[in-house]
Amino acid sequence: MPNPLGAKAGEDVMARLDDLTAKLETERRMREVTDTIHAASLDDIIISVREDVQRLVGCERVTIFAKDPYKEELLSKSMDGNEVREIRVPIATNSIVGYVALKKRIVRISDAYDPKSVSAVDPILKFDSSWDKKTGFKTKQILAVPIMSSAKLFGVIECMNAPHGMAFREDHMVIVEDLAKTVGTAFSNHTRNAVRTSPFDSLIRAGKLTQDQVDQATLIGQKNGFSTEHSVIANFKIPKSEVGRSLSEFFRVPFMEYQSGISAPMELLEERFSLDYLKLHSFVPIAKAGNRATVLMSNPRNLQLRDDIARRLGMEMIVNVAIKEDINEYIDAFLGASLKSVPSAKVDELLSSIEEEGFTPKAEDGEGGDPTAKDAAGVRGLVRTIIEQAHEK
């Protein structure tokens, strides 16, 4: 008759083989996800990698949060059709992920809607059910792991609703914890290698301005025809000198405010740049010393414009940064002075030359009159107004 002990031993061996196979498969998928994380951008990690984590753990939903570098908030992103939707959560005890970020500790909860299950972690901890109400998703079990690197918080991975409706197991926690370390390294590398992209970064880092305020200032400026720098100064009471230091640090050139009394460098302006061209590209030459010209630019990183200015000047350029409004004030001061120097006799000479070109108005013929005559009169009137206004300045 068959030996029951032998059959039992065979079953144990098969069970161990199945367990080993499952572990090897998990390790293989872990390596794949790790490779994906290291090759992905920050947005790709937040939006796409969560699906890989979800398949590894076998849970219903995963959200990867990154810490806002300027605020005590966590942010996540998800795709809503073709649009990216942003989620923000305060780092505080009124939500699970906020608590995990605040305390920098792993949290496992077997029933998010059971106050005893939640308070067993910490009596001050609260579950925020508002997201469930907004999305229609029912949160049951939660596993939340802080994303850390070199003892610094970079975010939180939150897994919801464990496989088969059971509590998250120890092996689930080990998997997510390992992935959190990988994500932390990736976030740290991205942060360290990131290039500053805003002229206001210095003010934001110093806590004198927030990115939301910069965005608001940009919208105000676009609506009213101001530069963002002017809007920051006017609306958020940041001194121009402090804005200038931030611009100087970002562009790595000196900052210069408008100063009255600087003589117009007409040799750098005449026959080289029109008023429209200067204002359109927001720059102005302000001084010449030897074979060097000092030029103010609102965007010294515009290398194509710098090359064009240098070509037209035919000399070496020293670039300073200035806000658009100060540059325009220099342009008006310099070219206004040029217009004022036009002798009064030139007014009649200019108008005469216009008439000699065949713009003499004809007598009105009928109700509508001669449109050419009206155009000519308009041209002469416009010229006279421009010149008279220049003399009045």
LUMLUMMI-140495 format. One record per residue (C-alpha): x, y, z; residue number from 1; residue in three letters. Coordinates in steps of 0.001 Angstrom, whole numbers, plus 500000, padded with zeros to 6 digits. Example, Ala and Ser with C-alpha at 12.3 -4.5 7.8 and 13.67 -1.06 7.14 Angstrom:
+--------+--------+--------+-----+---------+
:   east :  north :     up : num : residuo :
+--------+--------+--------+-----+---------+
: 512300 : 495500 : 507800 :   1 :     ALA :
: 513670 : 498940 : 507140 :   2 :     SER :
+--------+--------+--------+-----+---------+
//
This chain:
+--------+--------+--------+-----+---------+
:   east :  north :     up : num : residuo :
+--------+--------+--------+-----+---------+
: 500000 : 500000 : 500000 :   1 :     MET :
: 501214 : 503597 : 499368 :   2 :     PRO :
: 503204 : 505261 : 502134 :   3 :     ASN :
: 501167 : 508232 : 503397 :   4 :     PRO :
: 504346 : 509862 : 504750 :   5 :     LEU :
: 505865 : 509741 : 501288 :   6 :     GLY :
: 502839 : 511435 : 499770 :   7 :     ALA :
: 502952 : 514110 : 502452 :   8 :     LYS :
: 506634 : 514720 : 501799 :   9 :     ALA :
: 505938 : 515047 : 498098 :  10 :     GLY :
: 503223 : 517598 : 498755 :  11 :     GLU :
: 505594 : 519611 : 500954 :  12 :     ASP :
: 508222 : 519605 : 498241 :  13 :     VAL :
: 505709 : 520756 : 495641 :  14 :     MET :
: 504455 : 523484 : 497981 :  15 :     ALA :
: 507985 : 524707 : 498546 :  16 :     ARG :
: 508660 : 524681 : 494805 :  17 :     LEU :
: 505502 : 526687 : 494186 :  18 :     ASP :
: 506507 : 529151 : 496907 :  19 :     ASP :
: 510020 : 529470 : 495479 :  20 :     LEU :
: 508657 : 529948 : 491956 :  21 :     THR :
: 506326 : 532678 : 493198 :  22 :     ALA :
: 509181 : 534419 : 495013 :  23 :     LYS :
: 511409 : 534272 : 491932 :  24 :     LEU :
: 508616 : 535683 : 489793 :  25 :     GLU :
: 508073 : 538503 : 492316 :  26 :     THR :
: 511796 : 539282 : 492321 :  27 :     GLU :
: 511850 : 539348 : 488514 :  28 :     ARG :
: 508911 : 541755 : 488393 :  29 :     ARG :
: 510527 : 543845 : 491141 :  30 :     MET :
: 513651 : 544229 : 488994 :  31 :     ARG :
: 511521 : 545281 : 486033 :  32 :     GLU :
: 509689 : 547900 : 488093 :  33 :     VAL :
: 512992 : 549121 : 489580 :  34 :     THR :
: 514465 : 549553 : 486094 :  35 :     ASP :
: 511334 : 551442 : 485022 :  36 :     THR :
: 511549 : 553764 : 488036 :  37 :     ILE :
: 515187 : 554679 : 487385 :  38 :     HIS :
: 514478 : 555405 : 483716 :  39 :     ALA :
: 511289 : 557408 : 484312 :  40 :     ALA :
: 510663 : 561109 : 484839 :  41 :     SER :
: 509021 : 562332 : 488034 :  42 :     LEU :
: 505617 : 562572 : 486365 :  43 :     ASP :
: 505995 : 559102 : 484843 :  44 :     ASP :
: 506800 : 557665 : 488283 :  45 :     ILE :
: 503768 : 559328 : 489842 :  46 :     ILE :
: 501327 : 558547 : 487018 :  47 :     ILE :
: 502530 : 555298 : 485416 :  48 :     SER :
: 504643 : 553335 : 487910 :  49 :     VAL :
: 501732 : 553072 : 490333 :  50 :     ARG :
: 500137 : 550529 : 487980 :  51 :     GLU :
: 503276 : 548349 : 488208 :  52 :     ASP :
: 503155 : 548545 : 492014 :  53 :     VAL :
: 499467 : 547687 : 491942 :  54 :     GLN :
: 500133 : 544506 : 489929 :  55 :     ARG :
: 503024 : 543509 : 492184 :  56 :     LEU :
: 501038 : 543844 : 495391 :  57 :     VAL :
: 497739 : 542699 : 493909 :  58 :     GLY :
: 495730 : 545525 : 495484 :  59 :     CYS :
: 492921 : 547534 : 493907 :  60 :     GLU :
: 494561 : 550950 : 493826 :  61 :     ARG :
: 497955 : 552613 : 494340 :  62 :     VAL :
: 498705 : 556333 : 494610 :  63 :     THR :
: 502249 : 557688 : 494602 :  64 :     ILE :
: 502616 : 561092 : 496254 :  65 :     PHE :
: 505628 : 563400 : 495950 :  66 :     ALA :
: 506428 : 566064 : 498526 :  67 :     LYS :
: 506057 : 569612 : 497256 :  68 :     ASP :
: 509548 : 571138 : 497599 :  69 :     PRO :
: 508116 : 574513 : 498621 :  70 :     TYR :
: 505109 : 573600 : 500759 :  71 :     LYS :
: 504170 : 571181 : 503506 :  72 :     GLU :
: 501993 : 569284 : 501064 :  73 :     GLU :
: 501979 : 566016 : 499153 :  74 :     LEU :
: 500980 : 566059 : 495508 :  75 :     LEU :
: 499969 : 563336 : 493110 :  76 :     SER :
: 498796 : 563291 : 489518 :  77 :     LYS :
: 496485 : 561101 : 487496 :  78 :     SER :
: 495202 : 561043 : 483944 :  79 :     MET :
: 491636 : 562217 : 483407 :  80 :     ASP :
: 491088 : 561514 : 479723 :  81 :     GLY :
: 493796 : 563551 : 478002 :  82 :     ASN :
: 494268 : 565890 : 480953 :  83 :     GLU :
: 496499 : 565529 : 484001 :  84 :     VAL :
: 494600 : 565995 : 487268 :  85 :     ARG :
: 496565 : 567069 : 490350 :  86 :     GLU :
: 495761 : 565995 : 493919 :  87 :     ILE :
: 497172 : 567825 : 496944 :  88 :     ARG :
: 497107 : 566634 : 500548 :  89 :     VAL :
: 498442 : 568565 : 503574 :  90 :     PRO :
: 501185 : 566888 : 505614 :  91 :     ILE :
: 499089 : 566553 : 508758 :  92 :     ALA :
: 497232 : 564003 : 510889 :  93 :     THR :
: 493847 : 564508 : 509191 :  94 :     ASN :
: 494644 : 561930 : 506491 :  95 :     SER :
: 496534 : 558634 : 506370 :  96 :     ILE :
: 499138 : 559728 : 503796 :  97 :     VAL :
: 499561 : 563097 : 505509 :  98 :     GLY :
: 500212 : 561309 : 508804 :  99 :     TYR :
: 502705 : 558901 : 507202 : 100 :     VAL :
: 504606 : 561862 : 505715 : 101 :     ALA :
: 504516 : 563745 : 509017 : 102 :     LEU :
: 505680 : 560826 : 511166 : 103 :     LYS :
: 507824 : 559153 : 508477 : 104 :     LYS :
: 506512 : 555726 : 509485 : 105 :     ARG :
: 504735 : 552818 : 507777 : 106 :     ILE :
: 501021 : 552452 : 508491 : 107 :     VAL :
: 498800 : 549397 : 507957 : 108 :     ARG :
: 495079 : 549661 : 508573 : 109 :     ILE :
: 492661 : 546736 : 508246 : 110 :     SER :
: 489482 : 548844 : 507994 : 111 :     ASP :
: 489705 : 552533 : 507121 : 112 :     ALA :
: 486103 : 553190 : 508213 : 113 :     TYR :
: 486548 : 551547 : 511616 : 114 :     ASP :
: 487602 : 554246 : 514136 : 115 :     PRO :
: 489169 : 551596 : 516398 : 116 :     LYS :
: 491306 : 550230 : 513564 : 117 :     SER :
: 492495 : 553754 : 512712 : 118 :     VAL :
: 493060 : 554923 : 516294 : 119 :     SER :
: 495017 : 551726 : 517034 : 120 :     ALA :
: 497791 : 553264 : 514908 : 121 :     VAL :
: 497611 : 556595 : 516739 : 122 :     ASP :
: 494702 : 558204 : 518608 : 123 :     PRO :
: 495244 : 561489 : 516741 : 124 :     ILE :
: 495058 : 559844 : 513301 : 125 :     LEU :
: 491998 : 560498 : 511118 : 126 :     LYS :
: 490830 : 558881 : 507886 : 127 :     PHE :
: 489724 : 561440 : 505281 : 128 :     ASP :
: 486763 : 559905 : 503449 : 129 :     SER :
: 486173 : 562945 : 501225 : 130 :     SER :
: 488135 : 561379 : 498362 : 131 :     TRP :
: 485913 : 558296 : 498449 : 132 :     ASP :
: 482842 : 560527 : 498268 : 133 :     LYS :
: 484273 : 562432 : 495287 : 134 :     LYS :
: 485423 : 559378 : 493334 : 135 :     THR :
: 482931 : 556704 : 494391 : 136 :     GLY :
: 485794 : 554407 : 495366 : 137 :     PHE :
: 485385 : 552536 : 498674 : 138 :     LYS :
: 488619 : 552396 : 500693 : 139 :     THR :
: 488912 : 549365 : 502957 : 140 :     LYS :
: 492462 : 548284 : 503809 : 141 :     GLN :
: 495418 : 550687 : 503598 : 142 :     ILE :
: 499176 : 550206 : 503434 : 143 :     LEU :
: 501094 : 553508 : 503320 : 144 :     ALA :
: 504891 : 553720 : 503200 : 145 :     VAL :
: 507000 : 556904 : 503304 : 146 :     PRO :
: 509362 : 557514 : 500373 : 147 :     ILE :
: 512722 : 558344 : 501952 : 148 :     MET :
: 516306 : 558898 : 500821 : 149 :     SER :
: 519172 : 559861 : 503151 : 150 :     SER :
: 516634 : 560415 : 505964 : 151 :     ALA :
: 514793 : 563011 : 503832 : 152 :     LYS :
: 511112 : 562679 : 502939 : 153 :     LEU :
: 510303 : 562645 : 499222 : 154 :     PHE :
: 506740 : 561338 : 499266 : 155 :     GLY :
: 504414 : 558446 : 500165 : 156 :     VAL :
: 503227 : 555268 : 498427 : 157 :     ILE :
: 499658 : 554398 : 499398 : 158 :     GLU :
: 498151 : 550974 : 498548 : 159 :     CYS :
: 494424 : 550456 : 499031 : 160 :     MET :
: 492286 : 547319 : 499324 : 161 :     ASN :
: 494475 : 544250 : 499724 : 162 :     ALA :
: 493970 : 541048 : 497672 : 163 :     PRO :
: 490915 : 538964 : 498587 : 164 :     HIS :
: 489653 : 541623 : 501007 : 165 :     GLY :
: 492150 : 540580 : 503671 : 166 :     MET :
: 494556 : 542823 : 505575 : 167 :     ALA :
: 497867 : 543687 : 503931 : 168 :     PHE :
: 500465 : 541071 : 504885 : 169 :     ARG :
: 504069 : 541425 : 505985 : 170 :     GLU :
: 505328 : 540391 : 502539 : 171 :     ASP :
: 503237 : 543166 : 500947 : 172 :     HIS :
: 504873 : 545655 : 503285 : 173 :     MET :
: 508370 : 544374 : 502384 : 174 :     VAL :
: 507646 : 544740 : 498643 : 175 :     ILE :
: 506287 : 548299 : 498956 : 176 :     VAL :
: 509054 : 549313 : 501354 : 177 :     GLU :
: 511715 : 548137 : 498872 : 178 :     ASP :
: 509985 : 549982 : 496047 : 179 :     LEU :
: 509704 : 553120 : 498191 : 180 :     ALA :
: 513488 : 553089 : 498681 : 181 :     LYS :
: 513975 : 552840 : 494914 : 182 :     THR :
: 511493 : 555652 : 494269 : 183 :     VAL :
: 513206 : 557735 : 496966 : 184 :     GLY :
: 516563 : 557353 : 495236 : 185 :     THR :
: 515002 : 558297 : 491894 : 186 :     ALA :
: 513234 : 561351 : 493370 : 187 :     PHE :
: 516456 : 562409 : 495099 : 188 :     SER :
: 518456 : 562125 : 491863 : 189 :     ASN :
: 515864 : 564094 : 489910 : 190 :     HIS :
: 515816 : 566821 : 492561 : 191 :     THR :
: 519605 : 567035 : 492733 : 192 :     ARG :
: 520039 : 567134 : 488961 : 193 :     ASN :
: 517130 : 569475 : 488290 : 194 :     ALA :
: 518067 : 572825 : 486740 : 195 :     VAL :
: 516379 : 575941 : 488142 : 196 :     ARG :
: 513628 : 576920 : 485761 : 197 :     THR :
: 512229 : 580064 : 487360 : 198 :     SER :
: 513794 : 583493 : 487877 : 199 :     PRO :
: 511909 : 583547 : 491191 : 200 :     PHE :
: 513432 : 580356 : 492653 : 201 :     ASP :
: 515631 : 582319 : 495056 : 202 :     SER :
: 512595 : 584131 : 496502 : 203 :     LEU :
: 510606 : 580882 : 496722 : 204 :     ILE :
: 513407 : 579059 : 498529 : 205 :     ARG :
: 513678 : 581975 : 500975 : 206 :     ALA :
: 509954 : 581710 : 501744 : 207 :     GLY :
: 509241 : 585243 : 500519 : 208 :     LYS :
: 507125 : 584055 : 497614 : 209 :     LEU :
: 505207 : 580901 : 496675 : 210 :     THR :
: 504859 : 579248 : 493287 : 211 :     GLN :
: 501115 : 579897 : 493448 : 212 :     ASP :
: 501831 : 583620 : 493864 : 213 :     GLN :
: 504218 : 583529 : 490892 : 214 :     VAL :
: 501510 : 581843 : 488803 : 215 :     ASP :
: 498991 : 584442 : 489962 : 216 :     GLN :
: 501393 : 587291 : 489149 : 217 :     ALA :
: 501948 : 585820 : 485687 : 218 :     THR :
: 498204 : 585790 : 484983 : 219 :     LEU :
: 497788 : 589355 : 486293 : 220 :     ILE :
: 500680 : 590501 : 484118 : 221 :     GLY :
: 499318 : 588798 : 481001 : 222 :     GLN :
: 495895 : 590348 : 481579 : 223 :     LYS :
: 497222 : 593877 : 482126 : 224 :     ASN :
: 500268 : 593934 : 479877 : 225 :     GLY :
: 502822 : 593863 : 482708 : 226 :     PHE :
: 505829 : 591640 : 483214 : 227 :     SER :
: 505572 : 588947 : 485879 : 228 :     THR :
: 508350 : 590748 : 487769 : 229 :     GLU :
: 506331 : 593973 : 487897 : 230 :     HIS :
: 503255 : 592051 : 489071 : 231 :     SER :
: 505265 : 590375 : 491850 : 232 :     VAL :
: 506566 : 593754 : 493015 : 233 :     ILE :
: 503179 : 595491 : 492829 : 234 :     ALA :
: 500877 : 592753 : 494104 : 235 :     ASN :
: 502991 : 590880 : 496642 : 236 :     PHE :
: 505060 : 593798 : 497973 : 237 :     LYS :
: 508431 : 592244 : 497154 : 238 :     ILE :
: 511046 : 595036 : 496871 : 239 :     PRO :
: 512440 : 595493 : 493388 : 240 :     LYS :
: 515970 : 595038 : 494758 : 241 :     SER :
: 515063 : 591550 : 496058 : 242 :     GLU :
: 513436 : 590603 : 492759 : 243 :     VAL :
: 516594 : 591871 : 491082 : 244 :     GLY :
: 518827 : 589655 : 493233 : 245 :     ARG :
: 516717 : 586635 : 492285 : 246 :     SER :
: 516940 : 587549 : 488594 : 247 :     LEU :
: 520691 : 588059 : 488887 : 248 :     SER :
: 521151 : 584669 : 490556 : 249 :     GLU :
: 519053 : 582932 : 487936 : 250 :     PHE :
: 520560 : 584596 : 484843 : 251 :     PHE :
: 524058 : 584900 : 486367 : 252 :     ARG :
: 524477 : 588519 : 485249 : 253 :     VAL :
: 524218 : 591809 : 487221 : 254 :     PRO :
: 520798 : 593372 : 487799 : 255 :     PHE :
: 520198 : 597039 : 487013 : 256 :     MET :
: 517237 : 599250 : 487925 : 257 :     GLU :
: 516169 : 602339 : 486002 : 258 :     TYR :
: 518266 : 605393 : 486870 : 259 :     GLN :
: 517321 : 608822 : 485607 : 260 :     SER :
: 519954 : 611123 : 484189 : 261 :     GLY :
: 521846 : 608580 : 482054 : 262 :     ILE :
: 522768 : 610138 : 478735 : 263 :     SER :
: 521214 : 608547 : 475665 : 264 :     ALA :
: 523892 : 606467 : 473864 : 265 :     PRO :
: 522711 : 607589 : 470403 : 266 :     MET :
: 525741 : 606091 : 468648 : 267 :     GLU :
: 524471 : 602667 : 469818 : 268 :     LEU :
: 520871 : 603347 : 468819 : 269 :     LEU :
: 520799 : 605406 : 465604 : 270 :     GLU :
: 520459 : 603391 : 462404 : 271 :     GLU :
: 520722 : 600149 : 464383 : 272 :     ARG :
: 517518 : 599616 : 466387 : 273 :     PHE :
: 514017 : 601033 : 466029 : 274 :     SER :
: 511867 : 601838 : 469048 : 275 :     LEU :
: 509461 : 599037 : 468085 : 276 :     ASP :
: 512286 : 596517 : 467800 : 277 :     TYR :
: 513715 : 597469 : 471205 : 278 :     LEU :
: 510354 : 597199 : 472955 : 279 :     LYS :
: 509287 : 594055 : 471140 : 280 :     LEU :
: 512443 : 592203 : 472231 : 281 :     HIS :
: 512734 : 594019 : 475573 : 282 :     SER :
: 516348 : 595205 : 475526 : 283 :     PHE :
: 518241 : 598489 : 475289 : 284 :     VAL :
: 521919 : 599522 : 474980 : 285 :     PRO :
: 522660 : 602024 : 477754 : 286 :     ILE :
: 526396 : 602747 : 477636 : 287 :     ALA :
: 529607 : 602364 : 475638 : 288 :     LYS :
: 533150 : 602107 : 476955 : 289 :     ALA :
: 535854 : 601546 : 474371 : 290 :     GLY :
: 534803 : 598613 : 472217 : 291 :     ASN :
: 532271 : 597367 : 474765 : 292 :     ARG :
: 528563 : 598119 : 474957 : 293 :     ALA :
: 526463 : 597546 : 478066 : 294 :     THR :
: 523027 : 596180 : 477163 : 295 :     VAL :
: 520016 : 595605 : 479419 : 296 :     LEU :
: 517873 : 592544 : 478606 : 297 :     MET :
: 514795 : 591134 : 480313 : 298 :     SER :
: 515859 : 587639 : 479199 : 299 :     ASN :
: 519638 : 587268 : 478922 : 300 :     PRO :
: 519164 : 583580 : 478056 : 301 :     ARG :
: 517828 : 584505 : 474618 : 302 :     ASN :
: 521080 : 583629 : 472846 : 303 :     LEU :
: 519713 : 584256 : 469355 : 304 :     GLN :
: 518759 : 587803 : 470308 : 305 :     LEU :
: 522132 : 588357 : 471987 : 306 :     ARG :
: 523892 : 587320 : 468792 : 307 :     ASP :
: 521734 : 589674 : 466718 : 308 :     ASP :
: 522389 : 592618 : 469070 : 309 :     ILE :
: 526143 : 591979 : 469034 : 310 :     ALA :
: 526134 : 591735 : 465229 : 311 :     ARG :
: 524295 : 595034 : 464860 : 312 :     ARG :
: 526489 : 596795 : 467410 : 313 :     LEU :
: 529673 : 595370 : 465953 : 314 :     GLY :
: 531346 : 595233 : 469347 : 315 :     MET :
: 531668 : 593173 : 472515 : 316 :     GLU :
: 528592 : 593122 : 474745 : 317 :     MET :
: 528232 : 593269 : 478539 : 318 :     ILE :
: 524745 : 592050 : 479471 : 319 :     VAL :
: 522793 : 593099 : 482555 : 320 :     ASN :
: 519281 : 591939 : 483435 : 321 :     VAL :
: 516411 : 594373 : 484082 : 322 :     ALA :
: 512647 : 594168 : 484290 : 323 :     ILE :
: 510705 : 595004 : 481138 : 324 :     LYS :
: 509164 : 598170 : 482585 : 325 :     GLU :
: 512582 : 599664 : 483458 : 326 :     ASP :
: 513896 : 598809 : 479989 : 327 :     ILE :
: 510910 : 600549 : 478405 : 328 :     ASN :
: 511529 : 603603 : 480573 : 329 :     GLU :
: 515109 : 603803 : 479271 : 330 :     TYR :
: 513883 : 603387 : 475682 : 331 :     ILE :
: 511344 : 606198 : 476104 : 332 :     ASP :
: 513926 : 608435 : 477771 : 333 :     ALA :
: 516569 : 607844 : 475091 : 334 :     PHE :
: 514386 : 607999 : 472000 : 335 :     LEU :
: 512248 : 610771 : 473498 : 336 :     GLY :
: 515406 : 612854 : 473771 : 337 :     ALA :
: 516130 : 612092 : 470147 : 338 :     SER :
: 512711 : 613279 : 469027 : 339 :     LEU :
: 513020 : 616479 : 471085 : 340 :     LYS :
: 516169 : 617376 : 469166 : 341 :     SER :
: 514224 : 617721 : 465896 : 342 :     VAL :
: 514225 : 621465 : 464994 : 343 :     PRO :
: 510840 : 623173 : 464753 : 344 :     SER :
: 511546 : 624113 : 461140 : 345 :     ALA :
: 511617 : 620428 : 460302 : 346 :     LYS :
: 507886 : 620144 : 461011 : 347 :     VAL :
: 506864 : 622305 : 458051 : 348 :     ASP :
: 509530 : 620660 : 455875 : 349 :     GLU :
: 508186 : 617199 : 456699 : 350 :     LEU :
: 504590 : 618180 : 456025 : 351 :     LEU :
: 505563 : 619835 : 452737 : 352 :     SER :
: 507357 : 616709 : 451580 : 353 :     SER :
: 504242 : 614653 : 452307 : 354 :     ILE :
: 502127 : 616998 : 450179 : 355 :     GLU :
: 504686 : 616958 : 447349 : 356 :     GLU :
: 504338 : 613178 : 447146 : 357 :     GLU :
: 500820 : 613657 : 445854 : 358 :     GLY :
: 498864 : 613615 : 449111 : 359 :     PHE :
: 497282 : 617059 : 448636 : 360 :     THR :
: 493642 : 616744 : 449637 : 361 :     PRO :
: 491047 : 617197 : 446911 : 362 :     LYS :
: 487699 : 618883 : 447225 : 363 :     ALA :
: 484931 : 616691 : 448506 : 364 :     GLU :
: 482854 : 615124 : 445758 : 365 :     ASP :
: 479468 : 614074 : 446929 : 366 :     GLY :
: 478466 : 612783 : 450273 : 367 :     GLU :
: 481414 : 610434 : 450877 : 368 :     GLY :
: 484255 : 612712 : 449684 : 369 :     GLY :
: 487643 : 611489 : 448371 : 370 :     ASP :
: 488971 : 608657 : 450568 : 371 :     PRO :
: 492525 : 609381 : 449374 : 372 :     THR :
: 492226 : 612944 : 450598 : 373 :     ALA :
: 490976 : 611753 : 453962 : 374 :     LYS :
: 493884 : 609316 : 454245 : 375 :     ASP :
: 496368 : 612065 : 453379 : 376 :     ALA :
: 494893 : 614419 : 455928 : 377 :     ALA :
: 495095 : 611656 : 458497 : 378 :     GLY :
: 498762 : 611022 : 457697 : 379 :     VAL :
: 499662 : 614717 : 457994 : 380 :     ARG :
: 497699 : 615014 : 461228 : 381 :     GLY :
: 499389 : 611981 : 462699 : 382 :     LEU :
: 502862 : 613269 : 461816 : 383 :     VAL :
: 502092 : 616699 : 463263 : 384 :     ARG :
: 500727 : 615155 : 466474 : 385 :     THR :
: 503761 : 612909 : 466928 : 386 :     ILE :
: 506217 : 615746 : 466469 : 387 :     ILE :
: 504280 : 618190 : 468620 : 388 :     GLU :
: 503991 : 615642 : 471412 : 389 :     GLN :
: 507736 : 615058 : 471213 : 390 :     ALA :
: 508372 : 618781 : 471644 : 391 :     HIS :
: 505979 : 618951 : 474583 : 392 :     GLU :
: 507910 : 616256 : 476561 : 393 :     LYS :
+--------+--------+--------+-----+---------+
//
